[in-house]
Structures are given as C-alpha cells and as structure tokens.
Amino acid sequence: MKTCCAVLSYSMILADTIRALFMTATGMEVTRTVALLGITSTTLLPLCLLKNLSSLAPFSLVGVAGMFYTAVAMAIRYFQETAAVPAGKFLVDVAKNYQPQFGELGASAALSPNVFILICMLNFNAPKFYNELKNNTIKRYNTVVGTSFGISVLLFALVGSLGFLTFGSASSGLILNNYSTKDILMSLSRVAVAVSIVFSFPLAFVGARDGWLDLLKVPSEKRSNALLNKATFAILSVITLIATQLKELAFIMSFAGATLGNALIYIYPALMFKSAVKKMGEKASKGLRREVPFALFSALLGLVMGSIGTKMALGML
C-alpha cells in the first residue's frame, strides 16, 4: 500500500505539473486528466515496462540537480517578492486560493498537514540499492545512505521553509502550484520536477507491482514478461484513474505518512525486535533485553504521532 501511495503521489504531481507546463508553452488550458493521460501513455507506461532499470541511473543526478535549481529559484522569487500581496509582479496570474495568506499564528502555522509528516517513499528499495551498490560493504552503504539523507533533509527543509515564507497558509501540497504559469523561472522548475518524477516513477512502480505479486503469492519463477506486462497495465491504469479524481496531494502524503509510514518506521521494527529477542531466550544478551523497553517506547511514540497525523490529515477533507 505504501508503494502505491508513492506512485499515486507521483501521478498527481505530474498531472498538475504537465498541465501548468502546457499552459505556459501554448497558452491553452487542458484538464489534469488529459495532462496525466498524455504523460502516462507516452512516457510512464514505456518506462514501467522496462525490465532493467539500470539505464535510468544517469537521470537520478539530473533529478537531484533539478531539485537544487527549484530551491534556488524559490529563494530568488522569495527575495524579489514577485508573489507578494498586493503588488507582486505575478500575483494577478495566481488563483485566489494560492495567493499568499498570513495570519497571526506565526511559525506555528507551519505545523499543518502539508508539512507535519515526512515520509520516505522509497525505503522499500533499500535491499535492492544495497545489492546493486558497487563493492557493497555495510560501511560504503551507510556512507551512501547517510550522505543521501543529509542532502535530502537539507533540500526539503529549504524548499519547505521558502514555500511557507512566501505563501503562508495558502501553500499548496505541491508548492509549484502557487506560482504563476507565466513565470518562466518557475516554469523551468516545473520542467526540472517533471523530469525528476518521470525517471523516479518506475523505481516506485516496480516496488508497487512486486508488492502486489508477493501479496498474491505469485512465485518468482512464474513471473514471466507477459505476466509482468499485464500487471503493469492493470496497476498503472487503476492508479492513473485514482490520480485523475484526487487533487489534494497534501492529504495523500499526510495520511500515508501518518499510517503506513509510522507503522513501518516506528511500530513494526520495534515489535519485530521484541519478538526476535524473545525467541533468543537465554541466548539474548543483557544489552538486547535492556533495549526492548526502548523499542516499545519507540512504537508507542509512533502510535501517538500517527494518531495525531491521521487526525490532521482527515481534517483536510
């Protein structure tokens, strides 16, 4: 389910992004549905049908560069105040519900469902990344993961801060929706985001597809190319259909993070650790037995945070 939420989020982002880019390029407006069906049938489907995703590796660097460009572009627009009320240069082209709104809550307003929960969408690929890492020692893997997460946290914190400082409580779940389609600088950011999402999409989709096949208990030896293609068509069709109907990205991210994300990060590992120590019996060291209460506290903390996050997410409906 978590992988499906990741793919669904990507589809929703692409629906809004491609629609805005088409408007910028042609001056003509298309619906989210048309935009998503276009990018899915011409690009996403062929990529998801690939059996070897190693050819997409070079594009990951392009995606990272695109995210850095987006952060820089947002910083430029923040300091230039082009979306500031009431005389921002591009304000007239922004929908009323996306125009900056600031009240008296100050920084506490940032604790909204849009930014309250962070969810790591691709951690289900961790074993795959480890196996494919050149000279895959634990030390090298920890270095890669630590560096990657450090850059990601920095980038997300920067983008989240700039988005909130620019648009306040009007910040969209997809912050680029707040910017004018006539703003070329931010349109290039949309291109960067689209490229990043398009080439990340197959990685998440493969996890979703394999997850469903595992759930249906389809043996690896029976997963022929024909079966994988049929599963790809079926799953991608359903996800695309749902993405055309849902518009609030923040709800999907918040709800998935509060439920599935919290369960996978805090609750399940703690319960698994407790069960493993129990099965070890007398062989379990004192150190391991002492860690059990801390693990259960982690699970309790995850349950509390998940409940708060779920309530906040449902409040968006």
C-alpha positions as CSV (number, residue, x, y, z in Angstrom):
1,M,0.0,0.0,0.0
2,K,2.8,2.4,0.8
3,T,4.4,1.9,-2.6
4,C,1.0,2.5,-4.2
5,C,0.7,5.8,-2.3
6,A,4.1,6.8,-3.6
7,V,3.2,6.1,-7.2
8,L,-0.2,7.8,-6.7
9,S,1.5,10.9,-5.4
10,Y,3.9,11.0,-8.3
11,S,1.0,10.7,-10.8
12,M,-0.8,13.6,-9.0
13,I,2.3,15.8,-9.1
14,L,2.7,15.1,-12.9
15,A,-0.9,15.9,-13.6
16,D,-0.6,19.4,-12.1
17,T,2.9,20.0,-13.4
18,I,2.3,18.9,-17.0
19,R,-0.9,20.9,-17.1
20,A,0.9,24.0,-16.0
21,L,3.7,23.5,-18.5
22,F,1.3,23.0,-21.3
23,M,-0.4,26.3,-20.3
24,T,3.0,28.1,-20.3
25,A,4.1,26.7,-23.6
26,T,0.9,27.1,-25.6
27,G,-1.3,29.5,-23.7
28,M,-4.0,26.9,-23.8
29,E,-5.6,25.2,-20.8
30,V,-6.0,21.5,-20.5
31,T,-7.5,19.4,-17.7
32,R,-5.5,17.5,-15.2
33,T,-7.0,14.3,-16.7
34,V,-5.8,15.0,-20.2
35,A,-2.4,16.0,-19.0
36,L,-2.0,12.9,-16.9
37,L,-3.3,10.5,-19.6
38,G,-0.9,12.1,-22.1
39,I,2.3,11.7,-19.9
40,T,1.3,8.2,-18.7
41,S,0.6,6.7,-22.1
42,T,3.6,8.3,-23.9
43,T,6.2,8.1,-21.2
44,L,5.4,6.4,-17.9
45,L,4.0,3.2,-19.4
46,P,7.0,2.5,-21.6
47,L,9.4,3.2,-18.7
48,C,7.4,1.0,-16.3
49,L,7.5,-1.9,-18.9
50,L,11.3,-1.8,-18.8
51,K,12.7,-5.0,-17.2
52,N,16.1,-3.4,-16.4
53,L,16.1,0.0,-14.8
54,S,19.8,0.5,-14.8
55,S,19.6,2.7,-17.9
56,L,17.7,5.3,-15.7
57,A,20.6,5.7,-13.3
58,P,22.1,8.8,-15.1
59,F,18.8,10.6,-14.8
60,S,18.9,10.4,-11.0
61,L,21.7,13.0,-11.0
62,V,19.6,15.2,-13.3
63,G,16.7,14.9,-10.9
64,V,18.9,16.0,-7.9
65,A,20.2,18.9,-9.9
66,G,16.6,19.9,-10.8
67,M,15.6,19.9,-7.2
68,F,18.6,22.2,-6.3
69,Y,17.5,24.5,-9.1
70,T,14.0,24.6,-7.8
71,A,15.2,25.6,-4.3
72,V,17.4,28.4,-5.8
73,A,14.5,29.6,-8.0
74,M,12.2,29.7,-5.0
75,A,14.8,31.7,-3.0
76,I,15.1,34.2,-5.8
77,R,11.3,34.7,-6.0
78,Y,11.0,35.0,-2.3
79,F,13.6,37.8,-2.0
80,Q,12.2,39.5,-5.1
81,E,8.7,39.4,-3.6
82,T,7.1,38.7,-7.1
83,A,4.1,37.0,-5.4
84,A,3.8,39.4,-2.5
85,V,0.4,40.9,-1.7
86,P,-0.8,43.3,-3.1
87,A,1.5,44.3,-5.8
88,G,3.6,41.2,-6.7
89,K,4.6,41.0,-10.4
90,F,3.0,37.6,-11.0
91,L,0.2,37.8,-8.3
92,V,-2.5,38.6,-10.8
93,D,-1.9,35.3,-12.6
94,V,-2.2,33.2,-9.4
95,A,-5.5,31.7,-8.4
96,K,-7.0,33.3,-5.3
97,N,-6.7,30.2,-3.1
98,Y,-3.0,30.0,-3.9
99,Q,-2.2,33.7,-3.2
100,P,-0.1,34.4,0.0
101,Q,-2.1,34.3,3.2
102,F,-0.6,35.2,6.5
103,G,-2.4,35.4,9.9
104,E,-1.3,35.7,13.5
105,L,-0.2,32.1,14.2
106,G,3.4,32.8,13.0
107,A,5.7,29.8,12.6
108,S,3.2,27.5,14.5
109,A,1.1,27.6,11.3
110,A,3.8,25.5,9.6
111,L,2.6,22.5,11.7
112,S,-0.2,22.0,9.2
113,P,-0.9,18.6,7.5
114,N,1.0,19.8,4.5
115,V,4.3,19.7,6.3
116,F,3.6,17.9,9.6
117,I,4.6,14.5,8.4
118,L,7.6,13.5,6.3
119,I,7.5,10.1,4.6
120,C,10.4,8.3,3.0
121,M,8.7,6.9,-0.1
122,L,11.5,4.7,-1.4
123,N,12.8,2.9,1.6
124,F,11.3,-0.3,0.4
125,N,14.0,-0.3,-2.3
126,A,16.8,-0.3,0.3
127,P,17.7,-4.0,-0.2
128,K,17.7,-3.5,-4.0
129,F,20.0,-0.5,-3.7
130,Y,22.4,-2.4,-1.4
131,N,22.6,-5.3,-3.7
132,E,23.3,-3.1,-6.7
133,L,25.9,-0.9,-5.0
134,K,29.4,-1.4,-6.3
135,N,31.6,-3.0,-3.7
136,N,28.6,-3.2,-1.4
137,T,30.0,-3.3,2.1
138,I,27.9,-2.1,5.0
139,K,30.4,0.8,5.6
140,R,30.0,2.1,2.0
141,Y,26.3,1.6,2.1
142,N,26.0,3.6,5.3
143,T,28.1,6.4,3.7
144,V,25.8,6.5,0.7
145,V,22.6,6.4,2.8
146,G,23.9,9.0,5.3
147,T,25.0,11.4,2.6
148,S,21.8,11.0,0.5
149,F,19.5,11.5,3.5
150,G,21.6,14.5,4.7
151,I,21.2,16.2,1.3
152,S,17.5,15.3,1.1
153,V,16.7,16.7,4.6
154,L,18.6,19.9,3.8
155,L,16.8,20.3,0.5
156,F,13.3,19.6,1.8
157,A,13.8,21.9,4.8
158,L,14.9,24.7,2.4
159,V,12.1,24.2,0.0
160,G,9.5,23.9,2.8
161,S,10.8,27.0,4.5
162,L,10.8,29.1,1.4
163,G,7.4,27.9,0.3
164,F,5.9,28.8,3.7
165,L,7.6,32.1,4.0
166,T,6.4,33.1,0.5
167,F,2.8,31.8,0.6
168,G,1.9,31.1,4.3
169,S,-1.2,29.1,4.9
170,A,-2.0,29.2,1.2
171,S,0.9,26.9,0.4
172,S,-0.2,24.0,-1.8
173,G,0.8,20.4,-1.2
174,L,2.6,20.9,-4.5
175,I,4.2,24.3,-3.9
176,L,4.8,25.0,-7.6
177,N,1.0,25.3,-8.0
178,N,1.3,28.6,-6.1
179,Y,3.5,30.1,-8.8
180,S,2.2,31.8,-12.0
181,T,2.3,29.8,-15.2
182,K,3.7,32.9,-16.8
183,D,6.7,32.9,-14.5
184,I,9.5,31.5,-16.7
185,L,11.9,30.9,-13.8
186,M,9.4,28.7,-12.0
187,S,8.3,27.1,-15.2
188,L,11.8,25.8,-15.6
189,S,11.4,24.4,-12.1
190,R,8.3,22.6,-13.2
191,V,10.4,21.1,-16.0
192,A,13.0,20.0,-13.5
193,V,10.4,18.5,-11.2
194,A,8.7,16.7,-14.1
195,V,12.0,15.2,-15.3
196,S,12.9,14.1,-11.7
197,I,9.4,12.5,-11.1
198,V,9.2,10.8,-14.5
199,F,12.5,9.0,-14.1
200,S,11.9,8.2,-10.4
201,F,8.4,6.8,-11.2
202,P,9.5,3.4,-12.5
203,L,11.5,2.7,-9.3
204,A,8.5,3.3,-7.1
205,F,6.2,1.5,-9.5
206,V,8.3,-1.7,-9.6
207,G,8.1,-1.8,-5.8
208,A,4.3,-1.5,-6.0
209,R,4.0,-4.1,-8.7
210,D,6.2,-6.6,-7.0
211,G,4.4,-6.0,-3.7
212,W,1.1,-6.9,-5.3
213,L,2.6,-10.0,-6.8
214,D,4.0,-11.0,-3.4
215,L,0.7,-10.4,-1.8
216,L,-1.0,-12.6,-4.4
217,K,1.8,-15.2,-3.7
218,V,2.9,-15.4,-7.3
219,P,6.3,-17.4,-7.3
220,S,9.3,-15.7,-8.8
221,E,9.7,-18.4,-11.4
222,K,6.2,-17.7,-12.7
223,R,6.7,-14.0,-13.2
224,S,7.2,-14.1,-16.9
225,N,7.5,-11.0,-19.0
226,A,3.9,-11.4,-20.2
227,L,2.6,-11.6,-16.6
228,L,4.7,-8.5,-15.6
229,N,3.4,-6.6,-18.6
230,K,-0.3,-7.4,-17.7
231,A,0.3,-6.5,-14.1
232,T,1.9,-3.2,-15.2
233,F,-1.0,-2.3,-17.4
234,A,-3.6,-3.2,-14.7
235,I,-1.9,-1.4,-11.7
236,L,-0.9,1.7,-13.7
237,S,-4.4,2.0,-15.1
238,V,-6.0,1.9,-11.6
239,I,-3.5,4.4,-10.1
240,T,-3.9,6.8,-13.0
241,L,-7.7,6.7,-12.7
242,I,-7.5,7.5,-9.0
243,A,-5.0,10.3,-9.6
244,T,-7.4,12.0,-12.1
245,Q,-10.0,12.1,-9.4
246,L,-7.9,13.2,-6.4
247,K,-6.5,16.8,-6.3
248,E,-5.2,17.3,-2.7
249,L,-1.7,15.9,-2.7
250,A,-1.1,17.0,0.9
251,F,-3.8,14.7,2.1
252,I,-2.3,11.6,0.4
253,M,1.2,12.4,1.7
254,S,0.0,13.2,5.2
255,F,-2.4,10.2,5.5
256,A,0.1,7.7,4.1
257,G,2.9,9.1,6.3
258,A,0.7,9.0,9.5
259,T,-0.5,5.5,8.9
260,L,1.8,3.4,6.8
261,G,4.9,5.5,7.3
262,N,4.7,5.5,11.0
263,A,3.9,1.8,11.2
264,L,6.9,0.9,9.0
265,I,9.4,3.2,10.7
266,Y,8.4,3.0,14.4
267,I,5.9,0.2,15.2
268,Y,6.8,-2.8,13.1
269,P,10.6,-2.8,13.7
270,A,10.0,-2.5,17.5
271,L,7.6,-5.4,17.5
272,M,9.9,-7.5,15.4
273,F,12.9,-6.7,17.6
274,K,10.9,-7.7,20.7
275,S,9.8,-10.9,19.1
276,A,13.4,-11.7,18.0
277,V,14.8,-11.2,21.5
278,K,12.0,-13.3,23.0
279,K,12.8,-16.2,20.6
280,M,16.5,-16.0,21.5
281,G,15.6,-16.9,25.1
282,E,18.6,-17.3,27.4
283,K,20.9,-16.6,24.4
284,A,19.8,-13.0,24.4
285,S,22.4,-10.7,26.0
286,K,21.5,-8.3,28.8
287,G,22.1,-5.4,26.4
288,L,19.5,-6.7,24.0
289,R,17.0,-7.3,26.8
290,R,17.5,-3.7,28.0
291,E,16.8,-2.4,24.5
292,V,13.3,-4.0,24.4
293,P,11.6,-1.3,26.6
294,F,13.2,1.5,24.5
295,A,12.0,-0.3,21.3
296,L,8.5,-0.5,22.7
297,F,8.6,3.2,23.7
298,S,9.6,3.9,20.1
299,A,6.5,2.0,18.9
300,L,4.3,3.9,21.4
301,L,5.8,7.2,20.2
302,G,5.0,6.2,16.6
303,L,1.4,5.3,17.5
304,V,0.9,8.7,19.2
305,M,2.4,10.6,16.3
306,G,0.5,8.5,13.8
307,S,-2.8,9.2,15.6
308,I,-2.2,13.0,15.6
309,G,-1.1,13.0,12.0
310,T,-4.1,10.9,10.9
311,K,-6.5,13.3,12.6
312,M,-4.8,16.3,11.0
313,A,-4.9,14.7,7.6
314,L,-8.6,13.8,7.8
315,G,-9.2,17.4,8.9
316,M,-8.3,18.4,5.3
317,L,-11.2,16.6,3.8
